[in-house]
Every structure is written in structure tokens, then in C-alpha cells.
Amino acid sequence: MTQQIPERLPGGGVDLSHLAARGQAPQSQAGPPAGASVAATGGSVVDVPSLVIDVSDATFEQVAQLSTVVPVVAFIWAQHSEPSLALGPILERVTRELGGRILLARVDADANPGLTQAFQAQTVPTVVALVGGRPVPLFQGELPEQQVREFFEQLLQLGEQHGVAGRVNAPDTDGAEAPEAGPAEPVIPEAHLAAIEAAESGDYERAITEWEAVLTRAPADAEARAALVQVKLLHRLQGLTADEIRSAAAAAPTDIEAQLRVADLDVSGGHVEDAFLRLLDLFAAQDTDGRAVIRERLLELFEVVGVADPRVAAARGRLANLLY
């Protein structure tokens, strides 16, 4: 039976438009992403290095900008997943057969947890499209080639309905498979290097100091702010085992620090709803001083998860109700 993708862009679900828009100029002034060049009037044809591009958390936004020209299909995969390894060649073959009307972005789930979380990929492989910066869920798991073709044809129709019907030019546009390109090297701002090096070495305390220094000089640096809250979470958990944290929380259900620590553990392990529910229930039972501490941690965890995440929106709404 033919599977159907949505006939319109979904209003709910994961809003990934912030990934495409982050760091982008207003649409009237924005040009093609770095490394691409407009090859026809109207910006409807863009040159790219390949129709199949490996992307990372750091480089995805450049490719996402191309979703205003052609639908961009994000393929979240993993080397250890046999269905991923079987589906990948099918997606690449169908993409190249369409001659530049679709771009395929490959996301290694293990190496790119930010994108994996943003796409809410609960399993690999997961395939999601972007049309004009908006997400269109396609399918999960392995599919026969004919069904992949049907999904892509429907995606092209959806793109036309929303004015996304351009083309991208690449050496492999004519159907000949180009050599597989490695992931694009992310450009790291010089101001971030010291903080990144500290975090990678496990010196989270120094990394926190470095990120705070970056934000003192550039308070609007969103990447630095996101990195800071993540490193703070890692620092709070450093040197502790999951069993120690959970045992302490179970033994002292009213101890705020113990409950904050297990919420950190839950977020780090992907149990986001459990963490938020724990802290919101604790918040409701506290006096003013206790509430201030819990609220501060909740706001920080909202940033770790991502403010566009629907789980954050739900928790933020309940927090507001408890406050007012």
C-alpha cells in the first residue's frame, strides 16, 4: 500500500526553522550558503559540491538554507544499524536520479547528537525533509526502493505547492555517482577554541570559565550560551555514577540538590519528560527560596534541550501556571 506524506506543511511537531534561520540574514538580503553559487536568474539554480552531502551539527544550517531552493532530505543513520546501511544507497540512487530536484543530507546520529535530538529521531534510520526551512516527517526504518521513490515524488509535489521547486547543480547531477565526500570541516570561531579544548580534555571547570569569558565579550553569542549550559550539566555530573545519583534522590525525595542532580542525569540520558516532571512537581511543593533554585535549573535545562523542543514548551507552560 502506498504510504502518504502530509499534504501540507505540519503546524506541529518539531520546528526546525531555527536551524535554517540561525545566523541567516533577512530573506530579502540573504544569498546562497557558503560554498554555493547562484547559476541562474531568480536564484532557482544553485551549485553545490554534491547531491549527497554529509552534514554535522556545526554545518547543517548551511545546507538547511538550500531548502528554500529544493527539498532537503535529512537521512539520520548510524554505522551500527543494518537498516541504515541498506537504506543509504537507495536514498542516494533515487536522489541522483531526480537530477538536482532534491538534496540529500546524511547525518551520522552517533557523531551529531544535536541534530538527532532536533529531528526527534527515536530510531535509525529516520528520514525527514525540510521544505522552506520547515520539517516534513517522511518515514523511519528501511523501505523498498519503490516506496522511497513514491515518498520523493510526493515531496516534490509538496515543494511545488510551497514555491520550492528549483534545482541544485553538482558533478553527480547527471546520475554518475561522485566520490563520497567527507563531512565538511566546521569553522570554529577563534574565541571559542580555548573553551572547546578545555571541554574536550574533560576540564569542565575551565571550559565554564572560558565560555563565560566569551559571553562577557559577546553576550549575544547563542552558540557560546548553548555550549555553556551543556558544559555546566556535564560538570555537575562529573565523577558520579548513575546509581549513586538515583539512590541519593530516592533516599531523600525532598532534598532539592539530590533531585536537581537526578534531573540532570535524566536530561543527559534523553529522559527529558521525566526530568521536567520531577522538577515541576518539586517546584509546586516548595516555598519561595526553594522555587527560585528549581526555576533557575529548569530554565537552564530548557536551554540544554533546546527552546524550540515541544517538551520544553509544555514544561514552560506548566511552570508559568505554577508561578501565576
C-alpha positions in Angstrom: 0.0 0.0 0.0 1.3 3.4 -0.9 2.3 5.5 2.1 1.4 9.2 2.2 3.3 12.2 3.5 1.4 15.2 4.7 -0.4 17.2 2.1 0.5 20.4 3.8 3.4 21.6 6.0 2.7 20.4 9.5 1.8 23.0 12.0 3.0 20.9 15.0 5.9 18.6 15.5 9.5 19.6 15.6 10.1 23.2 14.4 13.5 23.1 12.8 13.2 26.5 11.1 15.5 27.9 13.7 18.3 25.7 12.4 17.9 27.2 8.9 17.5 30.7 10.1 20.2 30.8 12.8 22.9 33.2 11.6 21.0 33.9 8.4 20.3 37.5 7.1 16.8 38.6 6.4 15.4 36.9 3.4 15.4 39.9 1.2 19.2 40.2 1.7 20.2 36.6 2.1 22.3 34.9 -0.5 23.1 31.2 -1.0 25.0 29.4 1.7 28.8 29.4 1.7 30.3 27.2 -1.0 27.2 27.5 -3.2 26.7 29.9 -6.1 23.6 31.0 -8.0 23.8 29.8 -11.6 20.6 31.3 -13.0 18.4 34.3 -12.6 15.9 34.3 -9.7 18.2 32.1 -7.6 16.4 29.0 -8.7 19.5 27.0 -9.6 22.4 26.7 -7.1 25.8 25.0 -7.5 26.7 22.5 -4.7 29.6 20.1 -4.3 27.4 17.0 -4.4 23.7 15.9 -4.4 24.6 13.8 -1.3 26.3 15.8 1.5 27.5 14.7 4.9 26.5 17.3 7.4 27.2 17.8 11.1 25.7 19.8 14.0 28.0 22.7 13.0 27.5 22.6 9.2 23.8 21.7 8.9 22.5 25.3 8.8 24.2 26.0 5.5 22.5 23.0 3.9 19.2 23.9 5.6 19.2 27.3 3.8 19.1 25.4 0.5 15.6 24.1 1.4 14.2 27.3 0.0 15.5 26.2 -3.4 14.9 22.4 -3.3 13.5 20.0 -0.7 16.4 18.8 1.5 16.1 15.2 2.8 17.8 14.6 6.1 18.9 10.9 6.5 19.7 10.2 10.1 21.7 7.0 10.1 24.3 5.0 12.1 27.1 2.7 11.2 26.0 0.0 13.6 22.5 0.0 12.0 22.0 -2.6 9.3 18.7 -0.9 8.1 20.7 2.3 7.8 23.4 0.7 5.7 20.7 -0.9 3.4 18.6 2.3 3.0 21.5 4.7 2.4 22.4 3.5 -1.2 18.7 3.6 -2.1 18.3 7.2 -1.0 21.4 8.2 -2.8 20.4 6.5 -6.0 16.9 8.0 -6.0 18.3 11.4 -5.2 20.7 11.4 -8.1 18.1 10.1 -10.5 16.0 13.2 -9.8 18.7 15.3 -11.3 19.1 18.0 -8.7 15.5 18.5 -7.7 16.2 17.1 -4.2 19.3 17.3 -2.0 20.2 14.5 0.4 21.9 15.4 3.7 23.4 12.5 5.6 23.5 12.9 9.4 25.6 10.4 11.5 23.4 10.1 14.6 26.3 9.0 16.8 28.5 11.9 15.9 25.8 14.6 15.8 23.5 14.3 18.9 22.2 17.9 18.4 20.7 17.2 15.0 19.5 13.8 16.1 17.6 15.4 19.1 16.3 18.3 17.0 14.8 15.8 14.5 13.5 13.7 17.4 15.0 10.6 15.8 13.9 7.9 18.2 15.4 5.2 15.9 17.8 4.9 13.0 17.3 5.2 10.2 15.0 8.2 10.3 14.2 10.3 7.2 12.9 13.8 7.5 12.6 16.5 4.8 12.9 20.3 5.0 10.9 22.5 2.7 11.5 26.2 3.1 13.1 25.5 6.5 10.1 23.6 7.8 10.2 19.9 8.7 8.2 17.3 6.9 8.4 13.8 8.6 8.8 11.1 6.0 9.5 7.7 7.5 11.6 5.6 9.8 13.2 2.2 9.2 14.1 0.5 5.9 11.8 0.8 2.9 11.8 -0.8 -0.6 13.2 1.4 -3.3 9.8 1.9 -5.0 8.3 3.3 -1.8 11.2 5.7 -1.4 10.5 6.9 -5.0 6.9 7.5 -4.1 7.8 9.5 -1.0 10.2 11.6 -3.0 7.7 12.3 -5.8 5.1 13.4 -3.2 7.8 15.6 -1.6 8.5 17.2 -4.9 4.8 17.9 -5.3 4.7 19.4 -1.8 7.7 21.6 -2.6 5.9 22.9 -5.8 2.9 23.8 -3.7 5.1 26.0 -1.4 7.3 27.5 -4.1 10.3 25.3 -3.5 10.9 23.9 -7.0 14.4 25.0 -8.0 17.4 22.8 -8.8 20.9 22.3 -7.5 23.8 21.6 -9.8 26.6 19.1 -8.8 29.1 16.9 -10.5 26.8 13.9 -9.8 23.7 15.6 -11.2 23.8 13.6 -14.4 23.4 10.4 -12.4 27.0 9.3 -12.2 28.0 8.7 -8.7 30.5 11.1 -7.4 33.2 10.1 -4.9 31.9 10.1 -1.4 32.7 13.4 0.2 33.7 13.5 3.8 32.0 15.7 6.4 32.6 19.4 5.9 35.0 20.8 8.4 33.2 23.1 10.8 34.6 26.7 11.1 35.2 27.3 14.8 35.4 30.9 15.9 38.8 31.7 17.4 37.2 33.0 20.5 35.7 29.5 21.1 38.8 27.5 20.8 40.1 27.6 24.4 36.6 26.6 25.8 36.3 23.8 23.3 39.8 22.5 24.0 39.1 22.5 27.8 35.8 20.7 27.4 37.3 18.0 25.1 40.0 17.4 27.6 37.4 16.9 30.4 38.4 20.1 32.2 34.8 21.3 32.5 35.5 23.9 35.2 38.0 25.7 32.9 35.6 25.3 30.0 32.9 27.0 32.0 35.2 29.9 32.8 36.2 30.2 29.1 32.6 30.2 27.9 31.6 32.8 30.4 34.5 34.9 29.2 33.3 34.6 25.6 29.8 35.7 26.7 31.2 38.6 28.7 32.7 39.9 25.4 29.8 38.8 23.2 26.6 38.5 25.2 24.5 37.6 22.0 26.7 34.6 21.1 24.0 31.9 21.0 26.4 29.1 20.3 28.5 30.0 23.4 25.4 30.2 25.6 24.3 26.7 24.4 27.7 25.3 25.0 28.0 26.8 28.4 24.8 25.2 29.7 25.8 21.9 28.3 29.2 22.0 29.9 27.7 23.0 33.2 25.5 20.0 33.1 28.5 17.7 32.4 30.4 19.3 35.2 27.6 18.7 37.7 27.6 15.0 36.8 31.3 14.5 36.6 32.7 11.9 39.0 29.3 10.5 39.9 27.7 7.2 38.8 24.0 6.9 37.8 23.4 4.5 40.6 24.8 7.0 43.2 22.7 9.8 41.9 19.4 7.8 41.7 20.0 6.2 45.1 20.6 9.6 46.7 17.4 11.0 45.1 15.3 8.0 46.2 16.6 8.3 49.8 15.9 12.0 50.0 12.8 12.8 47.9 12.5 16.3 49.4 16.2 17.2 49.1 16.4 19.8 46.3 20.0 19.2 45.4 19.6 15.5 45.1 16.5 15.9 42.9 18.3 18.5 40.7 21.1 16.1 40.2 18.9 13.2 39.1 17.1 15.6 36.7 20.5 16.5 35.2 21.1 12.8 34.8 17.7 12.2 33.1 18.3 15.0 30.6 21.8 13.8 29.8 20.3 10.3 29.1 17.4 11.6 26.9 14.7 11.2 29.6 13.6 14.8 29.2 10.0 14.5 30.2 10.9 12.6 33.4 13.4 15.4 34.3 10.9 18.2 33.8 8.1 16.4 35.6 10.3 15.7 38.6 11.4 19.3 38.9 7.9 20.8 38.3 6.4 18.5 41.0 9.2 19.5 43.3 8.7 23.2 42.4 5.0 23.0 43.3 5.8 21.8 46.8 8.4 24.4 47.7 8.5 27.8 49.4 9.8 30.9 47.6 13.5 30.2 48.1 13.3 26.6 47.0 11.3 27.6 44.0 13.9 30.1 42.9 16.6 27.4 42.8 14.4 24.9 40.9 13.3 27.5 38.4 16.8 28.5 37.6 17.8 24.9 37.0 14.7 24.4 34.8 15.5 27.4 32.7 19.0 26.1 32.2 17.8 22.6 31.2 15.3 24.2 28.8 18.4 25.7 27.0 20.2 22.3 27.1 17.3 20.6 25.4 16.5 23.4 23.0 13.9 26.1 23.4 12.1 25.0 20.2 11.6 21.5 21.5 7.8 20.8 22.2 8.7 19.2 25.5 10.3 22.4 26.6 7.2 24.4 25.5 4.9 22.1 27.5 7.1 22.3 30.7 7.4 26.1 30.3 3.7 26.4 30.1 3.2 24.3 33.3 5.9 26.4 35.1 4.1 29.6 34.2 0.8 28.2 35.6 2.6 27.3 38.8 4.1 30.8 39.1 0.9 32.7 38.4 
